[in-house]
Amino acid sequence: MKARFDLLPTDRLRVHEEVRPEAMWELVGRIRRDGRVEQPILVASDDWVILDGHHRFAALKALGARRVPAWIVEYDSDEIRLERWEPGPPLAKREVVARAVRGEPFPPKTTRHRLAASLPARSTSLDELLKDG
């Protein structure tokens, strides 16, 4: 799978899914305690839509992060499958992007993106994310 790592500005990214506040605040505490985030979020290269990592993104924003560690991928790739966490009608990738662009996110844990190959963890310090790029 072709992916590149970067630290992306928080104000550039678009969410397509809401978060569960209690899960987000738990992550805030963990990141604050550890001083780092271990797993980058997953972002679509064309539209800067977050595909995976909404809770990490929200937690980092709550901590004042200016940037977020991200794997950037081609969303149209056949190596990225879109599924649901719970049973329901099928979703299309274009619908995920459209909801993000319109600012009308799905409820938490609606979509699940599966990659053909896993991407490695990449530890990034909170101090680095609090700085301007």
N, CA and C atoms as an extended XYZ file, in Angstrom:
399
Properties=species:S:1:pos:R:3:atomname:S:1:resname:S:1:resid:I:1 pbc="F F F"
N         0.848       -1.179        0.000 N   MET     1
C         0.000        0.000        0.000 CA  MET     1
C         0.888        1.234        0.000 C   MET     1
N         0.549        2.163       -0.837 N   LYS     2
C         1.296        3.408       -0.925 CA  LYS     2
C         0.733        4.411        0.080 C   LYS     2
N         1.573        4.819        1.011 N   ALA     3
C         1.166        5.800        2.031 CA  ALA     3
C         2.380        6.625        2.388 C   ALA     3
N         2.132        7.891        2.717 N   ARG     4
C         3.241        8.733        3.175 CA  ARG     4
C         2.871        9.339        4.515 C   ARG     4
N         3.884        9.526        5.342 N   PHE     5
C         3.691       10.079        6.665 CA  PHE     5
C         3.965       11.575        6.636 C   PHE     5
N         3.159       12.340        7.390 N   ASP     6
C         3.407       13.773        7.533 CA  ASP     6
C         2.708       14.251        8.806 C   ASP     6
N         3.107       15.422        9.253 N   LEU     7
C         2.413       16.100       10.343 CA  LEU     7
C         1.522       17.146        9.686 C   LEU     7
N         0.216       16.947        9.760 N   LEU     8
C        -0.733       17.810        9.049 CA  LEU     8
C        -1.355       18.829        9.992 C   LEU     8
N        -1.568       20.055        9.495 N   PRO     9
C        -2.225       21.084       10.317 CA  PRO     9
C        -3.653       20.663       10.668 C   PRO     9
N        -4.015       20.839       11.935 N   THR    10
C        -5.348       20.423       12.375 CA  THR    10
C        -6.462       21.163       11.635 C   THR    10
N        -6.217       22.404       11.273 N   ASP    11
C        -7.279       23.191       10.632 CA  ASP    11
C        -7.508       22.812        9.171 C   ASP    11
N        -6.686       21.945        8.630 N   ARG    12
C        -6.835       21.523        7.240 CA  ARG    12
C        -7.690       20.258        7.098 C   ARG    12
N        -7.838       19.515        8.194 N   LEU    13
C        -8.470       18.202        8.129 CA  LEU    13
C        -9.982       18.281        8.300 C   LEU    13
N       -10.662       17.303        7.675 N   ARG    14
C       -12.120       17.235        7.723 CA  ARG    14
C       -12.552       15.931        8.377 C   ARG    14
N       -13.525       16.020        9.259 N   VAL    15
C       -14.056       14.821        9.905 CA  VAL    15
C       -15.296       14.333        9.165 C   VAL    15
N       -15.490       13.021        9.141 N   HIS    16
C       -16.712       12.466        8.551 CA  HIS    16
C       -17.537       11.712        9.586 C   HIS    16
N       -17.032       11.684       10.832 N   GLU    17
C       -17.690       10.933       11.885 CA  GLU    17
C       -17.549       11.665       13.211 C   GLU    17
N       -18.612       11.658       14.003 N   GLU    18
C       -18.562       12.249       15.344 CA  GLU    18
C       -17.768       11.333       16.272 C   GLU    18
N       -17.423       11.852       17.440 N   VAL    19
C       -16.700       11.046       18.426 CA  VAL    19
C       -17.550       10.865       19.681 C   VAL    19
N       -17.207        9.850       20.448 N   ARG    20
C       -17.824        9.647       21.764 CA  ARG    20
C       -17.003       10.470       22.750 C   ARG    20
N       -17.609       11.484       23.393 N   PRO    21
C       -16.844       12.365       24.279 CA  PRO    21
C       -16.054       11.631       25.356 C   PRO    21
N       -16.658       10.611       25.989 N   GLU    22
C       -15.947        9.910       27.059 CA  GLU    22
C       -14.688        9.210       26.536 C   GLU    22
N       -14.767        8.645       25.341 N   ALA    23
C       -13.592        7.988       24.747 CA  ALA    23
C       -12.528        9.024       24.388 C   ALA    23
N       -12.967       10.175       23.881 N   MET    24
C       -12.030       11.238       23.525 CA  MET    24
C       -11.301       11.753       24.763 C   MET    24
N       -12.026       11.986       25.872 N   TRP    25
C       -11.393       12.511       27.085 CA  TRP    25
C       -10.459       11.481       27.718 C   TRP    25
N       -10.789       10.213       27.577 N   GLU    26
C        -9.887        9.161       28.057 CA  GLU    26
C        -8.564        9.220       27.274 C   GLU    26
N        -8.666        9.416       25.975 N   LEU    27
C        -7.462        9.554       25.142 CA  LEU    27
C        -6.672       10.805       25.501 C   LEU    27
N        -7.355       11.902       25.797 N   VAL    28
C        -6.676       13.126       26.225 CA  VAL    28
C        -5.788       12.815       27.424 C   VAL    28
N        -6.344       12.119       28.400 N   GLY    29
C        -5.573       11.766       29.591 CA  GLY    29
C        -4.383       10.883       29.274 C   GLY    29
N        -4.581        9.901       28.418 N   ARG    30
C        -3.487        8.987       28.059 CA  ARG    30
C        -2.374        9.726       27.318 C   ARG    30
N        -2.745       10.569       26.350 N   ILE    31
C        -1.734       11.302       25.580 CA  ILE    31
C        -0.993       12.283       26.488 C   ILE    31
N        -1.729       12.960       27.361 N   ARG    32
C        -1.097       13.898       28.299 CA  ARG    32
C        -0.115       13.148       29.209 C   ARG    32
N        -0.528       12.004       29.730 N   ARG    33
C         0.318       11.206       30.629 CA  ARG    33
C         1.564       10.671       29.906 C   ARG    33
N         1.361       10.129       28.688 N   ASP    34
C         2.474        9.529       27.936 CA  ASP    34
C         3.344       10.576       27.244 C   ASP    34
N         2.750       11.751       26.976 N   GLY    35
C         3.490       12.799       26.272 CA  GLY    35
C         3.686       12.510       24.799 C   GLY    35
N         2.879       11.600       24.283 N   ARG    36
C         3.029       11.226       22.868 CA  ARG    36
C         1.786       10.515       22.353 C   ARG    36
N         1.703       10.440       21.040 N   VAL    37
C         0.667        9.640       20.388 CA  VAL    37
C         1.411        8.575       19.580 C   VAL    37
N         0.963        7.339       19.713 N   GLU    38
C         1.696        6.222       19.107 CA  GLU    38
C         1.262        5.911       17.681 C   GLU    38
N        -0.002        6.116       17.381 N   GLN    39
C        -0.531        5.705       16.077 CA  GLN    39
C        -1.036        6.921       15.298 C   GLN    39
N        -0.482        7.175       14.102 N   PRO    40
C        -0.997        8.272       13.269 CA  PRO    40
C        -2.440        8.018       12.838 C   PRO    40
N        -3.140        9.071       12.499 N   ILE    41
C        -4.470        8.934       11.920 CA  ILE    41
C        -4.304        8.590       10.436 C   ILE    41
N        -5.404        8.259        9.778 N   LEU    42
C        -5.401        7.930        8.351 CA  LEU    42
C        -6.200        9.006        7.626 C   LEU    42
N        -5.608        9.589        6.579 N   VAL    43
C        -6.219       10.727        5.891 CA  VAL    43
C        -6.215       10.501        4.382 C   VAL    43
N        -7.330       10.861        3.725 N   ALA    44
C        -7.435       10.783        2.271 CA  ALA    44
C        -6.666       11.940        1.634 C   ALA    44
N        -5.829       11.632        0.674 N   SER    45
C        -4.936       12.634        0.084 CA  SER    45
C        -5.667       13.728       -0.696 C   SER    45
N        -6.754       13.409       -1.347 N   ASP    46
C        -7.418       14.401       -2.207 CA  ASP    46
C        -8.233       15.435       -1.445 C   ASP    46
N        -8.946       15.002       -0.423 N   ASP    47
C        -9.897       15.886        0.252 CA  ASP    47
C        -9.562       16.161        1.713 C   ASP    47
N        -8.471       15.564        2.219 N   TRP    48
C        -8.037       15.730        3.605 CA  TRP    48
C        -9.109       15.293        4.599 C   TRP    48
N        -9.834       14.234        4.215 N   VAL    49
C       -10.848       13.653        5.082 CA  VAL    49
C       -10.179       12.613        5.975 C   VAL    49
N       -10.463       12.683        7.268 N   ILE    50
C        -9.955       11.683        8.204 CA  ILE    50
C       -10.750       10.399        7.983 C   ILE    50
N       -10.036        9.316        7.684 N   LEU    51
C       -10.677        8.027        7.461 CA  LEU    51
C       -10.681        7.189        8.731 C   LEU    51
N        -9.636        7.312        9.523 N   ASP    52
C        -9.527        6.577       10.780 CA  ASP    52
C        -8.755        7.447       11.766 C   ASP    52
N        -9.237        7.494       13.013 N   GLY    53
C        -8.529        8.257       14.036 CA  GLY    53
C        -9.250        9.502       14.497 C   GLY    53
N       -10.572        9.529       14.359 N   HIS    54
C       -11.337       10.710       14.786 CA  HIS    54
C       -11.150       11.015       16.277 C   HIS    54
N       -11.090        9.986       17.102 N   HIS    55
C       -10.910       10.217       18.538 CA  HIS    55
C        -9.505       10.751       18.832 C   HIS    55
N        -8.488       10.208       18.169 N   ARG    56
C        -7.125       10.729       18.346 CA  ARG    56
C        -7.047       12.181       17.893 C   ARG    56
N        -7.661       12.481       16.759 N   PHE    57
C        -7.670       13.847       16.238 CA  PHE    57
C        -8.350       14.800       17.231 C   PHE    57
N        -9.531       14.419       17.729 N   ALA    58
C       -10.261       15.275       18.664 CA  ALA    58
C        -9.473       15.449       19.960 C   ALA    58
N        -8.846       14.388       20.437 N   ALA    59
C        -8.056       14.475       21.674 CA  ALA    59
C        -6.866       15.409       21.478 C   ALA    59
N        -6.182       15.297       20.364 N   LEU    60
C        -5.033       16.170       20.109 CA  LEU    60
C        -5.470       17.628       19.986 C   LEU    60
N        -6.590       17.862       19.334 N   LYS    61
C        -7.101       19.239       19.250 CA  LYS    61
C        -7.433       19.774       20.637 C   LYS    61
N        -8.052       18.949       21.479 N   ALA    62
C        -8.397       19.373       22.840 CA  ALA    62
C        -7.145       19.706       23.646 C   ALA    62
N        -6.030       19.073       23.318 N   LEU    63
C        -4.757       19.339       23.991 CA  LEU    63
C        -4.025       20.543       23.398 C   LEU    63
N        -4.586       21.139       22.342 N   GLY    64
C        -3.979       22.311       21.726 CA  GLY    64
C        -3.001       22.013       20.619 C   GLY    64
N        -3.006       20.784       20.109 N   ALA    65
C        -2.086       20.426       19.021 CA  ALA    65
C        -2.391       21.253       17.778 C   ALA    65
N        -1.338       21.710       17.141 N   ARG    66
C        -1.469       22.462       15.885 CA  ARG    66
C        -1.345       21.533       14.687 C   ARG    66
N        -0.698       20.367       14.940 N   ARG    67
C        -0.493       19.387       13.876 CA  ARG    67
C        -0.832       17.988       14.409 C   ARG    67
N        -1.101       17.088       13.478 N   VAL    68
C        -1.485       15.723       13.807 CA  VAL    68
C        -0.656       14.764       12.948 C   VAL    68
N        -0.094       13.707       13.555 N   PRO    69
C         0.629       12.722       12.745 CA  PRO    69
C        -0.367       11.935       11.896 C   PRO    69
N        -0.039       11.765       10.609 N   ALA    70
C        -1.002       11.134        9.704 CA  ALA    70
C        -0.311       10.310        8.630 C   ALA    70
N        -0.932        9.178        8.327 N   TRP    71
C        -0.625        8.444        7.114 CA  TRP    71
C        -1.586        8.971        6.057 C   TRP    71
N        -1.060        9.400        4.933 N   ILE    72
C        -1.861        9.967        3.851 CA  ILE    72
C        -1.937        8.934        2.740 C   ILE    72
N        -3.162        8.609        2.331 N   VAL    73
C        -3.379        7.538        1.360 CA  VAL    73
C        -4.327        7.987        0.249 C   VAL    73
N        -4.284        7.250       -0.857 N   GLU    74
C        -5.217        7.460       -1.965 CA  GLU    74
C        -6.501        6.707       -1.628 C   GLU    74
N        -7.544        7.444       -1.323 N   TYR    75
C        -8.793        6.826       -0.863 CA  TYR    75
C        -9.449        5.969       -1.940 C   TYR    75
N        -9.245        6.323       -3.197 N   ASP    76
C        -9.853        5.561       -4.289 CA  ASP    76
C        -9.218        4.192       -4.485 C   ASP    76
N        -8.118        3.943       -3.831 N   SER    77
C        -7.409        2.677       -3.986 CA  SER    77
C        -8.281        1.490       -3.594 C   SER    77
N        -8.149        0.410       -4.343 N   ASP    78
C        -8.845       -0.828       -4.010 CA  ASP    78
C        -8.284       -1.458       -2.738 C   ASP    78
N        -7.152       -0.969       -2.270 N   GLU    79
C        -6.528       -1.498       -1.062 CA  GLU    79
C        -7.175       -0.951        0.218 C   GLU    79
N        -8.140       -0.033        0.047 N   ILE    80
C        -8.883        0.514        1.193 CA  ILE    80
C       -10.352        0.144        1.007 C   ILE    80
N       -10.855       -0.679        1.927 N   ARG    81
C       -12.251       -1.104        1.886 CA  ARG    81
C       -13.041       -0.345        2.937 C   ARG    81
N       -14.242        0.040        2.569 N   LEU    82
C       -15.151        0.723        3.481 CA  LEU    82
C       -16.212       -0.263        3.957 C   LEU    82
N       -16.309       -0.401        5.280 N   GLU    83
C       -17.301       -1.283        5.887 CA  GLU    83
C       -18.024       -0.513        6.972 C   GLU    83
N       -18.973       -1.178        7.612 N   ARG    84
C       -19.682       -0.630        8.763 CA  ARG    84
C       -19.268       -1.405       10.004 C   ARG    84
N       -19.262       -0.722       11.149 N   TRP    85
C       -19.035       -1.414       12.416 CA  TRP    85
C       -20.259       -2.254       12.781 C   TRP    85
N       -21.437       -1.723       12.521 N   GLU    86
C       -22.702       -2.390       12.833 CA  GLU    86
C       -23.435       -2.687       11.531 C   GLU    86
N       -24.363       -3.651       11.540 N   PRO    87
C       -25.133       -3.930       10.325 CA  PRO    87
C       -25.897       -2.693        9.850 C   PRO    87
N       -26.054       -2.586        8.549 N   GLY    88
C       -26.773       -1.468        7.961 CA  GLY    88
C       -26.550       -1.451        6.467 C   GLY    88
N       -27.179       -0.506        5.796 N   PRO    89
C       -27.009       -0.441        4.338 CA  PRO    89
C       -25.552       -0.126        3.983 C   PRO    89
N       -25.112       -0.607        2.833 N   PRO    90
C       -23.734       -0.331        2.430 CA  PRO    90
C       -23.491        1.169        2.281 C   PRO    90
N       -22.255        1.560        2.505 N   LEU    91
C       -21.840        2.952        2.337 CA  LEU    91
C       -20.873        3.045        1.160 C   LEU    91
N       -20.840        4.202        0.543 N   ALA    92
C       -19.907        4.442       -0.560 CA  ALA    92
C       -18.850        5.448       -0.109 C   ALA    92
N       -17.651        5.288       -0.620 N   LYS    93
C       -16.563        6.210       -0.274 CA  LYS    93
C       -16.945        7.645       -0.618 C   LYS    93
N       -17.622        7.838       -1.728 N   ARG    94
C       -18.014        9.206       -2.132 CA  ARG    94
C       -18.951        9.840       -1.106 C   ARG    94
N       -19.765        8.998       -0.427 N   GLU    95
C       -20.669        9.493        0.607 CA  GLU    95
C       -19.883        9.950        1.844 C   GLU    95
N       -18.834        9.221        2.184 N   VAL    96
C       -17.970        9.605        3.304 CA  VAL    96
C       -17.370       10.985        3.038 C   VAL    96
N       -16.823       11.166        1.838 N   VAL    97
C       -16.202       12.444        1.471 CA  VAL    97
C       -17.255       13.553        1.448 C   VAL    97
N       -18.416       13.278        0.863 N   ALA    98
C       -19.466       14.302        0.770 CA  ALA    98
C       -19.927       14.755        2.160 C   ALA    98
N       -20.086       13.815        3.095 N   ARG    99
C       -20.505       14.182        4.454 CA  ARG    99
C       -19.450       15.064        5.117 C   ARG    99
N       -18.178       14.735        4.902 N   ALA   100
C       -17.095       15.530        5.487 CA  ALA   100
C       -17.072       16.936        4.897 C   ALA   100
N       -17.208       17.028        3.605 N   VAL   101
C       -17.177       18.333        2.931 CA  VAL   101
C       -18.356       19.199        3.356 C   VAL   101
N       -19.521       18.579        3.527 N   ARG   102
C       -20.726       19.327        3.945 CA  ARG   102
C       -20.722       19.642        5.438 C   ARG   102
N       -19.851       19.002        6.192 N   GLY   103
C       -19.854       19.201        7.638 CA  GLY   103
C       -21.010       18.505        8.320 C   GLY   103
N       -21.440       17.369        7.767 N   GLU   104
C       -22.544       16.577        8.318 CA  GLU   104
C       -22.030       15.179        8.668 C   GLU   104
N       -21.298       15.054        9.764 N   PRO   105
C       -20.679       13.760       10.069 CA  PRO   105
C       -21.683       12.675       10.451 C   PRO   105
N       -21.262       11.436       10.191 N   PHE   106
C       -22.007       10.259       10.635 CA  PHE   106
C       -21.918       10.173       12.164 C   PHE   106
N       -22.797        9.388       12.779 N   PRO   107
C       -22.648        9.115       14.214 CA  PRO   107
C       -21.335        8.369       14.479 C   PRO   107
N       -20.884        8.350       15.742 N   PRO   108
C       -19.638        7.647       16.062 CA  PRO   108
C       -19.664        6.182       15.631 C   PRO   108
N       -18.511        5.722       15.179 N   LYS   109
C       -18.300        4.313       14.822 CA  LYS   109
C       -19.311        3.796       13.792 C   LYS   109
N       -19.619        4.618       12.784 N   THR   110
C       -20.461        4.172       11.671 CA  THR   110
C       -19.594        3.465       10.638 C   THR   110
N       -18.498        4.097       10.258 N   THR   111
C       -17.655        3.557        9.192 CA  THR   111
C       -16.429        2.854        9.754 C   THR   111
N       -15.981        1.886        8.992 N   ARG   112
C       -14.754        1.163        9.339 CA  ARG   112
C       -13.955        0.999        8.057 C   ARG   112
N       -12.749        1.519        8.061 N   HIS   113
C       -11.878        1.405        6.894 CA  HIS   113
C       -10.858        0.307        7.145 C   HIS   113
N       -10.787       -0.622        6.215 N   ARG   114
C        -9.839       -1.743        6.300 CA  ARG   114
C        -8.797       -1.591        5.200 C   ARG   114
N        -7.547       -1.743        5.594 N   LEU   115
C        -6.441       -1.624        4.647 CA  LEU   115
C        -5.930       -3.005        4.279 C   LEU   115
N        -5.491       -3.158        3.022 N   ALA   116
C        -4.947       -4.434        2.566 CA  ALA   116
C        -3.658       -4.764        3.314 C   ALA   116
N        -2.886       -3.755        3.657 N   ALA   117
C        -1.649       -3.943        4.413 CA  ALA   117
C        -1.675       -2.983        5.589 C   ALA   117
N        -1.188       -3.436        6.730 N   SER   118
C        -1.202       -2.554        7.896 CA  SER   118
C        -0.068       -1.531        7.808 C   SER   118
N        -0.325       -0.391        8.376 N   LEU   119
C         0.673        0.671        8.439 CA  LEU   119
C         1.312        0.650        9.824 C   LEU   119
N         2.594        0.922        9.907 N   PRO   120
C         3.262        0.823       11.206 CA  PRO   120
C         2.886        1.964       12.150 C   PRO   120
N         2.999        1.657       13.439 N   ALA   121
C         2.874        2.714       14.445 CA  ALA   121
C         4.054        3.661       14.238 C   ALA   121
N         3.858        4.900       14.626 N   ARG   122
C         4.925        5.891       14.489 CA  ARG   122
C         4.750        6.891       15.619 C   ARG   122
N         5.496        6.706       16.663 N   SER   123
C         5.376        7.522       17.864 CA  SER   123
C         5.783        8.973       17.590 C   SER   123
N         4.936        9.901       18.018 N   THR   124
C         5.202       11.329       17.827 CA  THR   124
C         4.965       12.031       19.158 C   THR   124
N         5.913       12.870       19.564 N   SER   125
C         5.784       13.549       20.859 CA  SER   125
C         4.729       14.646       20.798 C   SER   125
N         4.032       14.814       21.901 N   LEU   126
C         3.022       15.868       21.998 CA  LEU   126
C         3.683       17.236       21.820 C   LEU   126
N         4.880       17.421       22.378 N   ASP   127
C         5.579       18.706       22.235 CA  ASP   127
C         5.751       19.084       20.770 C   ASP   127
N         6.075       18.097       19.930 N   GLU   128
C         6.262       18.356       18.501 CA  GLU   128
C         4.944       18.770       17.844 C   GLU   128
N         3.837       18.220       18.321 N   LEU   129
C         2.526       18.514       17.728 CA  LEU   129
C         1.957       19.833       18.193 C   LEU   129
N         2.436       20.342       19.324 N   LEU   130
C         1.961       21.624       19.834 CA  LEU   130
C         2.608       22.801       19.108 C   LEU   130
N         3.725       22.563       18.430 N   LYS   131
C         4.433       23.621       17.708 CA  LYS   131
C         3.791       23.886       16.359 C   LYS   131
N         3.946       25.108       15.881 N   ASP   132
C         3.558       25.425       14.498 CA  ASP   132
C         4.531       24.733       13.570 C   ASP   132
N         4.028       24.374       12.375 N   GLY   133
C         4.860       23.677       11.388 CA  GLY   133
C         5.894       24.549       10.878 C   GLY   133
